[in-house]
Structure formats: C-alpha cells, structure tokens
Amino acid sequence: MYSHILARMEVNQYGDIKKQSLTDHLLEVGRIAGEIGDTIGIKYMMMHIGYLHDMGKADSHFQNYLKGHTNKKVDHSSAGAKLWVHILANTEVNSNNT
C-alpha cells in the first residue's frame, strides 16, 4: 500500500538502483530496537521509537529530495520525535500502579 514511499534510494556505479521502502525500513529498525530494548526491560518503548525515527521521510518534500527532484535538504528526523513527545504528553500515567 505504501511501498512507493522510500526510505532510501541508491544508484551504484553501474546505474543499478536499489530502493528500500519506508515501511520495510521502519519495521526492521523497530525490530532491532526492540531486541536491544528487551535486554534492559524497555522492549516495546524502543520498538515504537524505532518505528517513528524516520517518519518524516514520508513527507513529499523528502521524497522529492530522495528522487533528485530538488537539492534542498529536508529535516526528516524531527517528525517522529515530535509525534513521540505528543504521545507521551497525552498519555495518562497512574502513579498508583507499579
């Protein structure tokens, strides 16, 4: 469904194009982050952070940059962090639960 949204696109010396979809990239990073987080008891938090870390790459400005349609650099890393802060700020925490 979203396979046309790219996380990266590289052209090798022979002109071959290698693409990675944003969905595949975020799922893989989330999996790896979850494995690392599991070693210290924060598996699911790390999975979510992994899922969100490059969310800004879905923006059309970044996609245009990635495809070479513009040379203007795009901040792609802040979007996921802003969303994570929003989620945390709007999550009720019951201090009586341990």
C-alpha positions as CSV (number, residue, x, y, z in Angstrom):
1,M,0.0,0.0,0.0
2,Y,2.8,2.4,0.9
3,S,5.6,0.7,-0.9
4,H,6.1,3.7,-3.2
5,I,7.3,5.8,-0.2
6,L,11.0,5.3,0.1
7,A,13.4,5.4,3.0
8,R,16.5,5.3,0.7
9,M,17.4,5.0,-2.9
10,E,21.0,4.4,-4.1
11,V,22.5,4.2,-7.5
12,N,25.6,2.1,-7.9
13,Q,28.5,2.6,-10.3
14,Y,26.7,0.5,-13.0
15,G,23.5,2.6,-12.7
16,D,21.5,-0.1,-10.9
17,I,19.0,1.4,-8.5
18,K,18.5,-0.1,-5.0
19,K,15.4,1.0,-3.2
20,Q,14.1,0.4,0.3
21,S,10.5,1.2,1.2
22,L,9.9,3.3,4.3
23,T,7.6,0.6,5.7
24,D,10.3,-2.1,5.4
25,H,12.9,0.2,6.9
26,L,10.8,1.3,9.9
27,L,9.7,-2.3,10.7
28,E,13.3,-3.5,10.6
29,V,14.6,-0.7,12.8
30,G,11.7,-1.3,15.2
31,R,12.5,-5.0,15.4
32,I,16.2,-4.3,16.1
33,A,15.5,-1.5,18.6
34,G,13.0,-3.8,20.4
35,E,15.7,-6.6,20.7
36,I,18.1,-4.1,22.2
37,G,15.5,-2.6,24.5
38,D,14.5,-6.1,25.7
39,T,17.9,-6.5,27.3
40,I,17.1,-3.6,29.7
41,G,13.4,-4.1,30.0
42,I,12.1,-1.4,27.6
43,K,11.4,-3.6,24.5
44,Y,8.1,-2.0,23.4
45,M,9.2,1.6,24.0
46,M,12.2,1.0,21.9
47,M,10.1,-0.7,19.2
48,H,7.9,2.3,19.0
49,I,10.8,4.7,18.8
50,G,12.3,2.6,16.1
51,Y,9.0,2.7,14.1
52,L,8.9,6.5,14.4
53,H,12.5,7.5,14.0
54,D,12.4,8.3,10.2
55,M,8.7,9.0,9.9
56,G,9.5,12.4,8.3
57,K,10.7,10.6,5.2
58,A,7.1,10.1,4.2
59,D,6.8,13.8,3.6
60,S,6.6,14.7,-0.1
61,H,9.5,17.2,0.2
62,F,11.8,14.4,1.4
63,Q,10.6,12.1,-1.3
64,N,11.4,14.7,-3.9
65,Y,14.8,15.2,-2.4
66,L,15.5,11.5,-2.4
67,K,14.5,11.2,-6.0
68,G,16.8,14.0,-7.0
69,H,14.0,16.5,-7.9
70,T,15.5,19.1,-5.5
71,N,18.8,19.7,-3.8
72,K,17.1,21.3,-0.8
73,K,17.8,19.2,2.3
74,V,14.8,18.2,4.3
75,D,14.5,17.6,8.1
76,H,13.1,14.1,8.2
77,S,14.2,13.1,11.7
78,S,12.2,15.5,13.8
79,A,8.7,14.4,12.8
80,G,8.9,11.1,14.6
81,A,10.4,12.7,17.7
82,K,7.6,15.3,17.8
83,L,5.0,12.6,17.4
84,W,6.6,10.6,20.3
85,V,6.6,13.7,22.5
86,H,2.9,14.3,21.7
87,I,2.1,10.7,22.5
88,L,3.9,10.9,25.8
89,A,2.4,14.2,26.7
90,N,-1.1,12.9,26.1
91,T,-0.7,9.6,28.0
92,E,-2.1,9.4,31.4
93,V,0.1,7.7,33.9
94,N,-1.4,6.4,37.1
95,S,1.3,6.8,39.8
96,N,-0.5,4.2,42.0
97,N,0.2,1.4,39.5
98,T,3.6,-0.3,39.7
